[in-house]
Amino acid sequence: MNSVSGFPRPTPAGDSARTGPMGDAAGLPAGGAVKGLTFEERKDAQGMLGGKPAKDRKSGVRPPRKAHLVLRRIEPWSAMKFSFVVSLVCFVVLFVAVAVLYGVLSALGVFTSITDAVEQLAGDQSTGVAINISGWFEPMRILGYTALLGAVNVVLITALSTLGAVIYNMSADLVGGVEMTFSEAE
C-alpha cells in the first residue's frame, strides 16, 4: 500500500514473482508509468486493507474521500459576471426592503409625527423662513435615493470584485495559490 496516496501500488499483470518481501512491487515505478499494470489490494500484517479491516472494505463501508486542491487562478471575466448578478440581487432586495419599510412607517404615521415635531420646534413664523420638512419624506425622494445608492453599489461591487480577482491572480503567481481540502460527505 502506498502510504502517500492511499492507493495500492501497481504490480505487473500476472507477474506475482516480482513482488518484494513486504508485498510491494520491487523496482517498479510508482504511479502506473509501465504499460499493462493492474492495481490490487494488499493486506498488511494485521489483515488490514488501507488501514481498515478487510471485512469493512467488503461490506461497502469506506472512509470519506479527500481531495487536496490548489486555487491558482480566478478568471476576472467570470468574477465580474458573478459579482454583477449578486450585487444586482442585493440591489433588488434593498429596494424592496426600503419600499416595504417606508410603507409600514408611513401607515403608522411616523413621518407625519416627525413633520409636526419639527414644525413645532421651528414654530417662529415671524422670520418669514418656512421649513417644509414634509418634502424630505416623499416616497419618490426616498425610493429615488435608494435606487441611486443601489446603482452605485452595483457598479462599485462589480468593479472591486473584478479588481480583487486580478490582484488574487497576481499574488497567486507569487505564492502558489490557496490550498484547499475537500472531503466527501458521509
Backbone as CSV, one residue per row, in Angstrom:
resi,resn,N_x,N_y,N_z,CA_x,CA_y,CA_z,C_x,C_y,C_z
1,MET,0.859,-1.187,0.000,0.000,0.000,0.000,0.885,1.223,0.000
2,ASN,0.611,2.111,-0.882,1.349,3.364,-0.958,0.819,4.269,0.145
3,SER,1.653,4.607,1.120,1.196,5.368,2.272,0.932,6.829,1.941
4,VAL,1.443,7.314,0.826,1.262,8.718,0.500,-0.125,8.964,-0.080
5,SER,-0.530,8.195,-1.079,-1.791,8.462,-1.749,-2.934,7.604,-1.227
6,GLY,-2.676,6.535,-0.518,-3.733,5.677,-0.001,-4.209,4.655,-1.015
7,PHE,-3.573,4.597,-2.192,-3.954,3.644,-3.207,-2.938,2.508,-3.247
8,PRO,-3.352,1.322,-3.651,-2.385,0.218,-3.740,-1.357,0.486,-4.822
9,ARG,-0.183,-0.028,-4.626,0.888,0.146,-5.609,0.629,-0.751,-6.815
10,PRO,1.055,-0.309,-7.989,0.829,-1.121,-9.192,1.765,-2.324,-9.229
11,THR,1.257,-3.417,-9.751,2.075,-4.612,-9.985,1.814,-5.078,-11.402
12,PRO,2.786,-5.712,-12.038,2.574,-6.186,-13.401,1.474,-7.238,-13.426
13,ALA,0.652,-7.216,-14.462,-0.441,-8.173,-14.580,0.109,-9.576,-14.725
14,GLY,-0.322,-10.482,-13.869,0.073,-11.879,-13.942,1.492,-12.155,-13.496
15,ASP,2.190,-11.225,-12.904,3.565,-11.434,-12.514,3.674,-11.217,-11.011
16,SER,3.326,-12.232,-10.232,3.406,-12.107,-8.782,4.800,-12.435,-8.262
17,ALA,5.676,-12.914,-9.124,7.021,-13.268,-8.685,7.894,-12.035,-8.479
18,ARG,7.482,-10.880,-8.961,8.316,-9.694,-8.862,8.004,-8.865,-7.636
19,THR,7.153,-9.343,-6.749,6.863,-8.574,-5.547,7.947,-8.820,-4.524
20,GLY,8.193,-7.803,-3.719,9.215,-7.889,-2.701,8.724,-8.613,-1.459
21,PRO,9.568,-8.713,-0.440,9.197,-9.440,0.758,8.073,-8.768,1.550
22,MET,7.852,-7.465,1.384,6.791,-6.766,2.110,5.511,-6.698,1.289
23,GLY,5.463,-7.353,0.155,4.272,-7.343,-0.670,4.210,-6.156,-1.601
24,ASP,5.283,-5.376,-1.711,5.249,-4.230,-2.605,5.900,-4.599,-3.922
25,ALA,5.668,-3.779,-4.916,6.226,-4.044,-6.232,7.668,-3.558,-6.250
26,ALA,8.601,-4.481,-6.201,10.019,-4.127,-6.128,10.515,-3.660,-7.481
27,GLY,11.120,-2.490,-7.495,11.769,-1.997,-8.697,10.838,-1.404,-9.730
28,LEU,9.536,-1.258,-9.441,8.617,-0.695,-10.422,8.386,0.779,-10.127
29,PRO,8.265,1.578,-11.144,7.988,2.992,-10.911,6.583,3.182,-10.354
30,ALA,6.431,4.139,-9.442,5.132,4.412,-8.838,4.265,5.218,-9.795
31,GLY,2.972,5.080,-9.651,2.053,5.886,-10.439,1.632,5.252,-11.740
32,GLY,1.962,4.001,-12.020,1.481,3.328,-13.206,2.144,3.795,-14.487
33,ALA,3.464,4.035,-14.466,4.152,4.507,-15.651,4.435,3.384,-16.638
34,VAL,4.322,2.110,-16.222,4.602,0.964,-17.081,3.285,0.448,-17.635
35,LYS,3.245,0.126,-18.931,2.010,-0.377,-19.541,1.694,-1.764,-19.009
36,GLY,0.419,-2.097,-18.950,-0.008,-3.420,-18.524,-0.048,-3.585,-17.017
37,LEU,-0.134,-2.501,-16.264,-0.184,-2.602,-14.811,-1.610,-2.781,-14.342
38,THR,-1.786,-3.544,-13.294,-3.084,-3.663,-12.648,-2.914,-3.268,-11.197
39,PHE,-3.978,-2.824,-10.594,-3.956,-2.446,-9.191,-4.696,-3.502,-8.398
40,GLU,-4.094,-3.947,-7.334,-4.744,-4.919,-6.462,-4.554,-4.486,-5.016
41,GLU,-5.529,-4.850,-4.189,-5.450,-4.506,-2.781,-4.618,-5.547,-2.061
42,ARG,-3.759,-5.071,-1.193,-2.906,-5.971,-0.433,-3.171,-5.794,1.041
43,LYS,-3.180,-6.876,1.767,-3.371,-6.837,3.211,-2.025,-6.643,3.883
44,ASP,-2.033,-5.889,4.969,-0.812,-5.772,5.748,-0.749,-6.918,6.756
45,ALA,0.165,-6.841,7.691,0.397,-7.947,8.623,-0.822,-8.226,9.507
46,GLN,-1.675,-7.231,9.773,-2.837,-7.431,10.629,-4.103,-7.744,9.836
47,GLY,-3.997,-8.008,8.550,-5.173,-8.299,7.748,-5.967,-7.052,7.408
48,MET,-5.318,-5.919,7.351,-5.995,-4.655,7.093,-5.778,-4.251,5.638
49,LEU,-6.771,-3.607,5.062,-6.663,-3.051,3.724,-6.721,-1.542,3.842
50,GLY,-5.639,-0.861,3.579,-5.615,0.591,3.626,-5.948,1.157,4.989
51,GLY,-5.568,0.495,6.067,-5.827,0.997,7.398,-7.182,0.593,7.944
52,LYS,-8.004,-0.102,7.161,-9.315,-0.570,7.593,-9.324,-2.093,7.541
53,PRO,-10.077,-2.754,8.402,-10.183,-4.202,8.313,-10.757,-4.625,6.967
54,ALA,-10.297,-5.788,6.480,-10.723,-6.270,5.174,-12.224,-6.501,5.136
55,LYS,-12.831,-6.916,6.234,-14.269,-7.183,6.224,-15.061,-5.888,6.059
56,ASP,-14.549,-4.748,6.575,-15.239,-3.482,6.391,-15.192,-3.040,4.938
57,ARG,-14.098,-3.325,4.246,-13.982,-2.955,2.841,-14.994,-3.732,2.006
58,LYS,-15.159,-5.002,2.305,-16.043,-5.840,1.514,-17.507,-5.532,1.801
59,SER,-17.843,-5.030,2.983,-19.234,-4.739,3.310,-19.686,-3.408,2.732
60,GLY,-18.842,-2.672,2.066,-19.210,-1.427,1.425,-18.944,-0.201,2.273
61,VAL,-18.443,-0.356,3.484,-18.150,0.790,4.328,-16.745,1.270,3.988
62,ARG,-16.640,2.540,3.625,-15.324,3.086,3.318,-15.244,4.497,3.871
63,PRO,-14.063,4.913,4.192,-13.923,6.273,4.727,-14.190,7.302,3.635
64,PRO,-14.578,8.518,4.025,-14.816,9.544,3.008,-13.534,9.902,2.275
65,ARG,-13.670,10.143,0.982,-12.509,10.512,0.182,-12.174,11.976,0.402
66,LYS,-10.916,12.316,0.256,-10.455,13.694,0.393,-9.680,14.087,-0.855
67,ALA,-9.861,15.318,-1.254,-9.131,15.849,-2.402,-8.418,17.123,-1.970
68,HIS,-7.139,17.180,-2.208,-6.337,18.363,-1.893,-6.140,19.137,-3.195
69,LEU,-6.717,20.336,-3.268,-6.655,21.139,-4.481,-6.077,22.515,-4.171
70,VAL,-5.548,23.144,-5.209,-4.982,24.486,-5.082,-5.710,25.400,-6.053
71,LEU,-6.242,26.502,-5.533,-6.897,27.501,-6.360,-5.818,28.454,-6.876
72,ARG,-5.451,28.296,-8.133,-4.347,29.061,-8.697,-4.801,30.290,-9.484
73,ARG,-6.038,30.287,-10.016,-6.474,31.401,-10.856,-7.982,31.574,-10.748
74,ILE,-8.399,32.836,-10.691,-9.808,33.196,-10.775,-9.959,34.026,-12.040
75,GLU,-10.775,33.581,-12.938,-10.963,34.295,-14.195,-11.677,35.624,-13.921
76,PRO,-11.070,36.756,-14.255,-11.681,38.061,-13.957,-13.055,38.266,-14.611
77,TRP,-13.210,37.790,-15.839,-14.496,37.944,-16.516,-15.588,37.181,-15.758
78,SER,-15.279,35.989,-15.319,-16.234,35.186,-14.557,-16.540,35.836,-13.210
79,ALA,-15.531,36.360,-12.556,-15.745,37.054,-11.274,-16.602,38.294,-11.476
80,MET,-16.405,38.998,-12.593,-17.205,40.186,-12.858,-18.666,39.824,-13.090
81,LYS,-18.925,38.794,-13.880,-20.311,38.387,-14.144,-20.999,37.933,-12.861
82,PHE,-20.300,37.126,-12.070,-20.891,36.613,-10.837,-21.161,37.745,-9.854
83,SER,-20.207,38.635,-9.662,-20.399,39.727,-8.711,-21.476,40.695,-9.190
84,PHE,-21.618,40.892,-10.502,-22.670,41.745,-11.020,-24.043,41.165,-10.700
85,VAL,-24.208,39.877,-10.920,-25.505,39.241,-10.643,-25.817,39.278,-9.147
86,VAL,-24.822,38.985,-8.309,-25.051,39.008,-6.865,-25.374,40.423,-6.388
87,SER,-24.657,41.415,-6.876,-24.935,42.789,-6.448,-26.272,43.287,-6.987
88,LEU,-26.675,42.816,-8.159,-27.988,43.176,-8.687,-29.105,42.586,-7.824
89,VAL,-28.934,41.354,-7.392,-29.918,40.732,-6.489,-29.963,41.491,-5.168
90,CYS,-28.811,41.873,-4.649,-28.770,42.662,-3.404,-29.452,44.015,-3.594
91,PHE,-29.301,44.625,-4.766,-29.969,45.893,-5.061,-31.490,45.722,-5.017
92,VAL,-31.994,44.668,-5.637,-33.440,44.427,-5.633,-33.944,44.186,-4.215
93,VAL,-33.195,43.406,-3.432,-33.584,43.150,-2.039,-33.597,44.451,-1.243
94,LEU,-32.578,45.286,-1.415,-32.518,46.568,-0.720,-33.689,47.461,-1.105
95,PHE,-33.992,47.541,-2.389,-35.064,48.413,-2.849,-36.419,47.957,-2.309
96,VAL,-36.681,46.669,-2.365,-37.952,46.146,-1.845,-38.035,46.354,-0.337
97,ALA,-36.926,46.135,0.379,-36.936,46.319,1.833,-37.217,47.774,2.206
98,VAL,-36.609,48.710,1.497,-36.850,50.129,1.788,-38.290,50.500,1.451
99,ALA,-38.818,49.984,0.336,-40.200,50.290,-0.038,-41.182,49.749,1.002
100,VAL,-40.965,48.527,1.471,-41.842,47.949,2.495,-41.711,48.713,3.803
101,LEU,-40.497,49.023,4.203,-40.276,49.770,5.442,-40.903,51.165,5.364
102,TYR,-40.778,51.815,4.209,-41.398,53.128,4.041,-42.919,53.016,4.151
103,GLY,-43.495,51.995,3.527,-44.944,51.798,3.594,-45.429,51.563,5.012
104,VAL,-44.691,50.753,5.762,-45.076,50.466,7.154,-44.958,51.729,8.007
105,LEU,-43.847,52.449,7.896,-43.660,53.663,8.702,-44.658,54.751,8.323
106,SER,-44.994,54.834,7.046,-45.972,55.825,6.612,-47.366,55.464,7.131
107,ALA,-47.706,54.178,7.109,-49.021,53.744,7.615,-49.130,53.967,9.127
108,LEU,-48.015,53.869,9.845,-48.030,54.105,11.287,-48.041,55.587,11.633
109,GLY,-47.813,56.444,10.657,-47.831,57.879,10.886,-46.537,58.442,11.442
110,VAL,-45.450,57.735,11.253,-44.167,58.182,11.783,-43.705,59.461,11.084
111,PHE,-43.859,59.534,9.778,-43.385,60.706,9.049,-44.222,61.948,9.380
112,THR,-45.511,61.756,9.596,-46.364,62.873,9.994,-45.969,63.390,11.371
113,SER,-45.668,62.475,12.291,-45.238,62.876,13.636,-43.918,63.634,13.601
114,ILE,-42.993,63.181,12.773,-41.699,63.866,12.655,-41.904,65.255,12.068
115,THR,-42.747,65.359,11.053,-43.024,66.669,10.422,-43.657,67.637,11.423
116,ASP,-44.632,67.151,12.194,-45.284,68.004,13.201,-44.307,68.448,14.289
117,ALA,-43.434,67.541,14.730,-42.469,67.871,15.779,-41.480,68.927,15.301
118,VAL,-41.012,68.816,14.078,-40.061,69.797,13.537,-40.744,71.144,13.356
119,GLU,-41.976,71.158,12.914,-42.699,72.426,12.728,-42.963,73.116,14.062
120,GLN,-43.202,72.334,15.115,-43.403,72.922,16.449,-42.103,73.506,16.986
121,LEU,-40.991,72.813,16.745,-39.700,73.311,17.227,-39.271,74.571,16.474
122,ALA,-39.565,74.615,15.201,-39.182,75.774,14.393,-40.297,76.808,14.381
123,GLY,-41.269,76.664,15.209,-42.521,77.402,15.246,-42.485,78.893,15.021
124,ASP,-41.383,79.568,15.057,-41.356,81.022,14.905,-41.569,81.373,13.433
125,GLN,-42.754,81.815,13.080,-43.075,82.162,11.702,-42.787,83.637,11.398
126,SER,-42.326,84.390,12.392,-42.109,85.832,12.187,-40.919,86.123,11.281
127,THR,-39.995,85.163,11.150,-38.821,85.410,10.311,-39.145,85.282,8.835
128,GLY,-40.245,84.644,8.526,-40.625,84.503,7.126,-39.986,83.315,6.429
129,VAL,-39.127,82.579,7.118,-38.493,81.401,6.534,-39.306,80.183,6.967
130,ALA,-39.966,79.578,6.011,-40.782,78.402,6.324,-39.978,77.137,6.017
131,ILE,-40.007,76.244,6.963,-39.321,74.960,6.776,-40.346,73.943,6.317
132,ASN,-40.136,73.388,5.168,-41.037,72.372,4.635,-40.331,71.019,4.690
133,ILE,-40.404,70.400,5.846,-39.732,69.110,6.037,-40.516,67.951,5.441
134,SER,-41.775,68.155,5.162,-42.586,67.061,4.616,-42.087,66.617,3.240
135,GLY,-41.404,67.488,2.515,-40.842,67.126,1.216,-39.702,66.115,1.324
136,TRP,-39.081,66.065,2.485,-37.994,65.107,2.672,-38.498,63.674,2.754
137,PHE,-39.743,63.488,3.127,-40.287,62.148,3.343,-41.227,61.700,2.232
138,GLU,-41.156,62.342,1.078,-41.975,61.908,-0.054,-41.452,60.560,-0.560
139,PRO,-42.352,59.682,-0.993,-41.919,58.349,-1.450,-40.972,58.401,-2.648
140,MET,-41.199,59.333,-3.564,-40.312,59.401,-4.739,-38.899,59.808,-4.350
141,ARG,-38.771,60.661,-3.379,-37.441,61.083,-2.938,-36.726,59.930,-2.230
142,ILE,-37.412,59.266,-1.313,-36.803,58.153,-0.556,-36.415,57.021,-1.496
143,LEU,-37.347,56.602,-2.351,-37.053,55.494,-3.271,-36.056,55.904,-4.353
144,GLY,-36.044,57.173,-4.717,-35.050,57.653,-5.691,-33.637,57.590,-5.135
145,TYR,-33.478,58.037,-3.872,-32.157,57.929,-3.238,-31.742,56.468,-3.034
146,THR,-32.724,55.638,-2.742,-32.421,54.204,-2.590,-31.944,53.612,-3.912
147,ALA,-32.616,53.968,-5.009,-32.209,53.473,-6.331,-30.821,53.986,-6.705
148,LEU,-30.558,55.244,-6.408,-29.237,55.815,-6.707,-28.145,55.096,-5.911
149,LEU,-28.385,54.905,-4.622,-27.411,54.206,-3.783,-27.212,52.759,-4.237
150,GLY,-28.296,52.091,-4.617,-28.197,50.711,-5.103,-27.417,50.612,-6.400
151,ALA,-27.641,51.566,-7.318,-26.922,51.551,-8.601,-25.428,51.788,-8.389
152,VAL,-25.091,52.711,-7.500,-23.674,52.950,-7.192,-23.055,51.703,-6.569
153,ASN,-23.795,51.027,-5.684,-23.284,49.796,-5.072,-23.060,48.706,-6.108
154,VAL,-23.962,48.569,-7.070,-23.790,47.549,-8.113,-22.497,47.797,-8.886
155,VAL,-22.268,49.045,-9.272,-21.061,49.373,-10.039,-19.810,49.158,-9.190
156,LEU,-19.824,49.637,-7.945,-18.636,49.506,-7.092,-18.327,48.050,-6.739
157,ILE,-19.346,47.283,-6.375,-19.109,45.880,-6.002,-18.591,45.093,-7.201
158,THR,-19.163,45.336,-8.385,-18.692,44.633,-9.584,-17.245,44.999,-9.898
159,ALA,-16.923,46.270,-9.838,-15.551,46.707,-10.149,-14.559,46.190,-9.111
160,LEU,-14.920,46.271,-7.835,-13.988,45.815,-6.798,-13.799,44.308,-6.819
161,SER,-14.829,43.554,-7.142,-14.679,42.095,-7.235,-13.781,41.708,-8.400
162,THR,-13.940,42.396,-9.518,-13.080,42.128,-10.671,-11.631,42.492,-10.358
163,LEU,-11.440,43.626,-9.727,-10.094,44.034,-9.321,-9.511,43.048,-8.310
164,GLY,-10.341,42.564,-7.402,-9.888,41.569,-6.435,-9.447,40.278,-7.099
165,ALA,-10.141,39.844,-8.159,-9.737,38.647,-8.898,-8.389,38.850,-9.580
166,VAL,-8.176,40.028,-10.140,-6.899,40.321,-10.797,-5.766,40.342,-9.771
167,ILE,-6.008,40.981,-8.625,-4.987,41.035,-7.574,-4.702,39.635,-7.029
168,TYR,-5.753,38.813,-6.870,-5.535,37.438,-6.405,-4.680,36.670,-7.400
169,ASN,-4.957,36.813,-8.689,-4.177,36.093,-9.696,-2.700,36.489,-9.657
170,MET,-2.430,37.777,-9.457,-1.032,38.213,-9.377,-0.355,37.670,-8.121
171,SER,-1.062,37.685,-6.999,-0.449,37.172,-5.772,-0.347,35.650,-5.802
172,ALA,-1.279,34.972,-6.462,-1.208,33.511,-6.572,-0.025,33.089,-7.437
173,ASP,0.341,33.927,-8.408,1.535,33.632,-9.208,2.791,33.677,-8.346
174,LEU,2.789,34.535,-7.331,3.961,34.659,-6.464,4.028,33.553,-5.407
175,VAL,2.890,33.251,-4.777,2.911,32.315,-3.641,2.313,30.958,-3.945
176,GLY,1.696,30.773,-5.101,1.221,29.449,-5.471,-0.252,29.206,-5.251
177,GLY,-1.015,30.140,-4.782,-2.453,29.951,-4.640,-2.848,29.515,-3.246
178,VAL,-4.136,29.219,-3.090,-4.711,28.805,-1.815,-4.950,27.301,-1.863
179,GLU,-4.407,26.590,-0.888,-4.605,25.147,-0.815,-5.892,24.855,-0.063
180,MET,-6.716,23.963,-0.645,-7.988,23.586,-0.042,-8.087,22.072,0.014
181,THR,-8.798,21.573,1.017,-9.063,20.150,1.139,-10.573,19.951,1.093
182,PHE,-11.035,19.167,0.154,-12.439,18.836,0.038,-12.624,17.412,0.496
183,SER,-13.699,17.176,1.245,-13.969,15.839,1.768,-15.365,15.433,1.336
184,GLU,-15.506,14.166,1.038,-16.794,13.614,0.634,-17.692,13.507,1.851
185,ALA,-18.946,13.884,1.723,-19.888,13.800,2.843,-20.180,12.340,3.159
186,GLU,-20.314,12.063,4.455,-20.563,10.682,4.854,-22.025,10.353,4.774
